[in-house]
């Protein structure tokens, strides 16, 4: 049960961070 809650909480945060990092990296790449 705790694992399920942990996954439900951490997964969206982790995905959000990855998307944020990728979009930021793409923006930096476009600038150069």
CHARMM internal coordinates of N, CA and C (Angstrom, degrees):
IC EDIT
DIST 1 N 1 CA 1.4714
DIST 1 CA 1 C 1.5342
ANGL 1 N 1 CA 1 C 110.40
DIST 1 C 2 N 1.3389
ANGL 1 CA 1 C 2 N 115.87
DIHE 1 N 1 CA 1 C 2 N -47.52
DIST 2 N 2 CA 1.4690
ANGL 1 C 2 N 2 CA 119.45
DIHE 1 CA 1 C 2 N 2 CA -179.85
DIST 2 CA 2 C 1.5286
ANGL 2 N 2 CA 2 C 109.74
DIHE 1 C 2 N 2 CA 2 C -62.84
DIST 2 C 3 N 1.3319
ANGL 2 CA 2 C 3 N 116.53
DIHE 2 N 2 CA 2 C 3 N -40.07
DIST 3 N 3 CA 1.4633
ANGL 2 C 3 N 3 CA 119.88
DIHE 2 CA 2 C 3 N 3 CA 179.70
DIST 3 CA 3 C 1.5248
ANGL 3 N 3 CA 3 C 110.43
DIHE 2 C 3 N 3 CA 3 C -59.86
DIST 3 C 4 N 1.3359
ANGL 3 CA 3 C 4 N 116.52
DIHE 3 N 3 CA 3 C 4 N -40.41
DIST 4 N 4 CA 1.4673
ANGL 3 C 4 N 4 CA 120.33
DIHE 3 CA 3 C 4 N 4 CA -178.80
DIST 4 CA 4 C 1.5275
ANGL 4 N 4 CA 4 C 109.92
DIHE 3 C 4 N 4 CA 4 C -64.60
DIST 4 C 5 N 1.3303
ANGL 4 CA 4 C 5 N 117.17
DIHE 4 N 4 CA 4 C 5 N -45.50
DIST 5 N 5 CA 1.4696
ANGL 4 C 5 N 5 CA 120.88
DIHE 4 CA 4 C 5 N 5 CA 178.53
DIST 5 CA 5 C 1.5328
ANGL 5 N 5 CA 5 C 109.40
DIHE 4 C 5 N 5 CA 5 C -62.30
DIST 5 C 6 N 1.3283
ANGL 5 CA 5 C 6 N 116.05
DIHE 5 N 5 CA 5 C 6 N -44.26
DIST 6 N 6 CA 1.4611
ANGL 5 C 6 N 6 CA 121.59
DIHE 5 CA 5 C 6 N 6 CA -179.92
DIST 6 CA 6 C 1.5262
ANGL 6 N 6 CA 6 C 110.11
DIHE 5 C 6 N 6 CA 6 C -57.34
DIST 6 C 7 N 1.3421
ANGL 6 CA 6 C 7 N 115.76
DIHE 6 N 6 CA 6 C 7 N -46.18
DIST 7 N 7 CA 1.4681
ANGL 6 C 7 N 7 CA 120.55
DIHE 6 CA 6 C 7 N 7 CA 179.74
DIST 7 CA 7 C 1.5209
ANGL 7 N 7 CA 7 C 110.85
DIHE 6 C 7 N 7 CA 7 C -64.12
DIST 7 C 8 N 1.3271
ANGL 7 CA 7 C 8 N 116.53
DIHE 7 N 7 CA 7 C 8 N -43.64
DIST 8 N 8 CA 1.4667
ANGL 7 C 8 N 8 CA 120.36
DIHE 7 CA 7 C 8 N 8 CA -178.38
DIST 8 CA 8 C 1.5257
ANGL 8 N 8 CA 8 C 111.04
DIHE 7 C 8 N 8 CA 8 C -63.60
DIST 8 C 9 N 1.3248
ANGL 8 CA 8 C 9 N 117.44
DIHE 8 N 8 CA 8 C 9 N -31.36
DIST 9 N 9 CA 1.4678
ANGL 8 C 9 N 9 CA 120.93
DIHE 8 CA 8 C 9 N 9 CA -179.17
DIST 9 CA 9 C 1.5282
ANGL 9 N 9 CA 9 C 111.06
DIHE 8 C 9 N 9 CA 9 C -84.81
DIST 9 C 10 N 1.3324
ANGL 9 CA 9 C 10 N 116.94
DIHE 9 N 9 CA 9 C 10 N -46.13
DIST 10 N 10 CA 1.4613
ANGL 9 C 10 N 10 CA 120.88
DIHE 9 CA 9 C 10 N 10 CA -174.36
DIST 10 CA 10 C 1.5216
ANGL 10 N 10 CA 10 C 112.72
DIHE 9 C 10 N 10 CA 10 C -75.41
DIST 10 C 11 N 1.3328
ANGL 10 CA 10 C 11 N 117.55
DIHE 10 N 10 CA 10 C 11 N -39.90
DIST 11 N 11 CA 1.4691
ANGL 10 C 11 N 11 CA 120.79
DIHE 10 CA 10 C 11 N 11 CA -176.55
DIST 11 CA 11 C 1.5325
ANGL 11 N 11 CA 11 C 112.61
DIHE 10 C 11 N 11 CA 11 C -54.31
DIST 11 C 12 N 1.3482
ANGL 11 CA 11 C 12 N 119.64
DIHE 11 N 11 CA 11 C 12 N -52.87
DIST 12 N 12 CA 1.4704
ANGL 11 C 12 N 12 CA 119.77
DIHE 11 CA 11 C 12 N 12 CA -179.68
DIST 12 CA 12 C 1.5263
ANGL 12 N 12 CA 12 C 112.63
DIHE 11 C 12 N 12 CA 12 C -61.27
DIST 12 C 13 N 1.3333
ANGL 12 CA 12 C 13 N 116.63
DIHE 12 N 12 CA 12 C 13 N -38.00
DIST 13 N 13 CA 1.4648
ANGL 12 C 13 N 13 CA 120.27
DIHE 12 CA 12 C 13 N 13 CA 179.33
DIST 13 CA 13 C 1.5250
ANGL 13 N 13 CA 13 C 109.70
DIHE 12 C 13 N 13 CA 13 C -65.60
DIST 13 C 14 N 1.3389
ANGL 13 CA 13 C 14 N 116.44
DIHE 13 N 13 CA 13 C 14 N -45.55
DIST 14 N 14 CA 1.4611
ANGL 13 C 14 N 14 CA 121.53
DIHE 13 CA 13 C 14 N 14 CA -179.60
DIST 14 CA 14 C 1.5235
ANGL 14 N 14 CA 14 C 110.45
DIHE 13 C 14 N 14 CA 14 C -61.67
DIST 14 C 15 N 1.3356
ANGL 14 CA 14 C 15 N 116.14
DIHE 14 N 14 CA 14 C 15 N -46.16
DIST 15 N 15 CA 1.4715
ANGL 14 C 15 N 15 CA 120.98
DIHE 14 CA 14 C 15 N 15 CA 179.41
DIST 15 CA 15 C 1.5252
ANGL 15 N 15 CA 15 C 109.66
DIHE 14 C 15 N 15 CA 15 C -61.77
DIST 15 C 16 N 1.3267
ANGL 15 CA 15 C 16 N 116.71
DIHE 15 N 15 CA 15 C 16 N -42.70
DIST 16 N 16 CA 1.4600
ANGL 15 C 16 N 16 CA 120.49
DIHE 15 CA 15 C 16 N 16 CA 179.67
DIST 16 CA 16 C 1.5193
ANGL 16 N 16 CA 16 C 111.35
DIHE 15 C 16 N 16 CA 16 C -61.30
DIST 16 C 17 N 1.3292
ANGL 16 CA 16 C 17 N 116.45
DIHE 16 N 16 CA 16 C 17 N -42.08
DIST 17 N 17 CA 1.4562
ANGL 16 C 17 N 17 CA 120.27
DIHE 16 CA 16 C 17 N 17 CA 179.23
DIST 17 CA 17 C 1.5195
ANGL 17 N 17 CA 17 C 110.79
DIHE 16 C 17 N 17 CA 17 C -64.49
DIST 17 C 18 N 1.3323
ANGL 17 CA 17 C 18 N 116.91
DIHE 17 N 17 CA 17 C 18 N -43.36
DIST 18 N 18 CA 1.4684
ANGL 17 C 18 N 18 CA 120.71
DIHE 17 CA 17 C 18 N 18 CA -179.64
DIST 18 CA 18 C 1.5267
ANGL 18 N 18 CA 18 C 110.18
DIHE 17 C 18 N 18 CA 18 C -61.89
DIST 18 C 19 N 1.3345
ANGL 18 CA 18 C 19 N 116.77
DIHE 18 N 18 CA 18 C 19 N -45.49
DIST 19 N 19 CA 1.4679
ANGL 18 C 19 N 19 CA 120.80
DIHE 18 CA 18 C 19 N 19 CA 179.82
DIST 19 CA 19 C 1.5294
ANGL 19 N 19 CA 19 C 109.71
DIHE 18 C 19 N 19 CA 19 C -62.28
DIST 19 C 20 N 1.3323
ANGL 19 CA 19 C 20 N 116.44
DIHE 19 N 19 CA 19 C 20 N -41.71
DIST 20 N 20 CA 1.4653
ANGL 19 C 20 N 20 CA 121.12
DIHE 19 CA 19 C 20 N 20 CA 179.92
DIST 20 CA 20 C 1.5265
ANGL 20 N 20 CA 20 C 110.37
DIHE 19 C 20 N 20 CA 20 C -62.11
DIST 20 C 21 N 1.3465
ANGL 20 CA 20 C 21 N 116.45
DIHE 20 N 20 CA 20 C 21 N -45.02
DIST 21 N 21 CA 1.4641
ANGL 20 C 21 N 21 CA 121.02
DIHE 20 CA 20 C 21 N 21 CA -179.80
DIST 21 CA 21 C 1.5233
ANGL 21 N 21 CA 21 C 110.74
DIHE 20 C 21 N 21 CA 21 C -64.75
DIST 21 C 22 N 1.3344
ANGL 21 CA 21 C 22 N 117.13
DIHE 21 N 21 CA 21 C 22 N -43.74
DIST 22 N 22 CA 1.4692
ANGL 21 C 22 N 22 CA 121.00
DIHE 21 CA 21 C 22 N 22 CA -178.85
DIST 22 CA 22 C 1.5236
ANGL 22 N 22 CA 22 C 110.31
DIHE 21 C 22 N 22 CA 22 C -64.50
DIST 22 C 23 N 1.3339
ANGL 22 CA 22 C 23 N 117.21
DIHE 22 N 22 CA 22 C 23 N -45.80
DIST 23 N 23 CA 1.4663
ANGL 22 C 23 N 23 CA 120.30
DIHE 22 CA 22 C 23 N 23 CA -179.13
DIST 23 CA 23 C 1.5294
ANGL 23 N 23 CA 23 C 109.78
DIHE 22 C 23 N 23 CA 23 C -63.99
DIST 23 C 24 N 1.3276
ANGL 23 CA 23 C 24 N 117.27
DIHE 23 N 23 CA 23 C 24 N -39.21
DIST 24 N 24 CA 1.4614
ANGL 23 C 24 N 24 CA 121.34
DIHE 23 CA 23 C 24 N 24 CA 178.47
DIST 24 CA 24 C 1.5289
ANGL 24 N 24 CA 24 C 110.13
DIHE 23 C 24 N 24 CA 24 C -64.70
DIST 24 C 25 N 1.3451
ANGL 24 CA 24 C 25 N 116.33
DIHE 24 N 24 CA 24 C 25 N -42.89
DIST 25 N 25 CA 1.4633
ANGL 24 C 25 N 25 CA 121.13
DIHE 24 CA 24 C 25 N 25 CA 179.86
DIST 25 CA 25 C 1.5233
ANGL 25 N 25 CA 25 C 110.38
DIHE 24 C 25 N 25 CA 25 C -64.09
DIST 25 C 26 N 1.3368
ANGL 25 CA 25 C 26 N 115.87
DIHE 25 N 25 CA 25 C 26 N -40.25
DIST 26 N 26 CA 1.4680
ANGL 25 C 26 N 26 CA 119.96
DIHE 25 CA 25 C 26 N 26 CA 179.01
DIST 26 CA 26 C 1.5262
ANGL 26 N 26 CA 26 C 110.00
DIHE 25 C 26 N 26 CA 26 C -65.45
DIST 26 C 27 N 1.3322
ANGL 26 CA 26 C 27 N 117.79
DIHE 26 N 26 CA 26 C 27 N -39.77
DIST 27 N 27 CA 1.4656
ANGL 26 C 27 N 27 CA 120.86
DIHE 26 CA 26 C 27 N 27 CA 178.66
DIST 27 CA 27 C 1.5230
ANGL 27 N 27 CA 27 C 110.14
DIHE 26 C 27 N 27 CA 27 C -62.80
DIST 27 C 28 N 1.3289
ANGL 27 CA 27 C 28 N 117.02
DIHE 27 N 27 CA 27 C 28 N -43.09
DIST 28 N 28 CA 1.4605
ANGL 27 C 28 N 28 CA 121.22
DIHE 27 CA 27 C 28 N 28 CA 179.33
DIST 28 CA 28 C 1.5267
ANGL 28 N 28 CA 28 C 109.82
DIHE 27 C 28 N 28 CA 28 C -63.34
DIST 28 C 29 N 1.3320
ANGL 28 CA 28 C 29 N 115.89
DIHE 28 N 28 CA 28 C 29 N -40.82
DIST 29 N 29 CA 1.4632
ANGL 28 C 29 N 29 CA 120.81
DIHE 28 CA 28 C 29 N 29 CA -179.15
DIST 29 CA 29 C 1.5259
ANGL 29 N 29 CA 29 C 110.14
DIHE 28 C 29 N 29 CA 29 C -63.93
DIST 29 C 30 N 1.3332
ANGL 29 CA 29 C 30 N 116.88
DIHE 29 N 29 CA 29 C 30 N -40.96
DIST 30 N 30 CA 1.4620
ANGL 29 C 30 N 30 CA 120.71
DIHE 29 CA 29 C 30 N 30 CA -179.31
DIST 30 CA 30 C 1.5329
ANGL 30 N 30 CA 30 C 111.16
DIHE 29 C 30 N 30 CA 30 C -65.66
DIST 30 C 31 N 1.3282
ANGL 30 CA 30 C 31 N 117.18
DIHE 30 N 30 CA 30 C 31 N -35.15
DIST 31 N 31 CA 1.4629
ANGL 30 C 31 N 31 CA 120.93
DIHE 30 CA 30 C 31 N 31 CA -177.43
DIST 31 CA 31 C 1.5298
ANGL 31 N 31 CA 31 C 110.85
DIHE 30 C 31 N 31 CA 31 C -64.97
DIST 31 C 32 N 1.3241
ANGL 31 CA 31 C 32 N 117.14
DIHE 31 N 31 CA 31 C 32 N -35.85
DIST 32 N 32 CA 1.4684
ANGL 31 C 32 N 32 CA 119.72
DIHE 31 CA 31 C 32 N 32 CA -174.91
DIST 32 CA 32 C 1.5021
ANGL 32 N 32 CA 32 C 112.92
DIHE 31 C 32 N 32 CA 32 C -77.45
END
COOR INIT
IC SEED 1 N 1 CA 1 C
IC BUILD
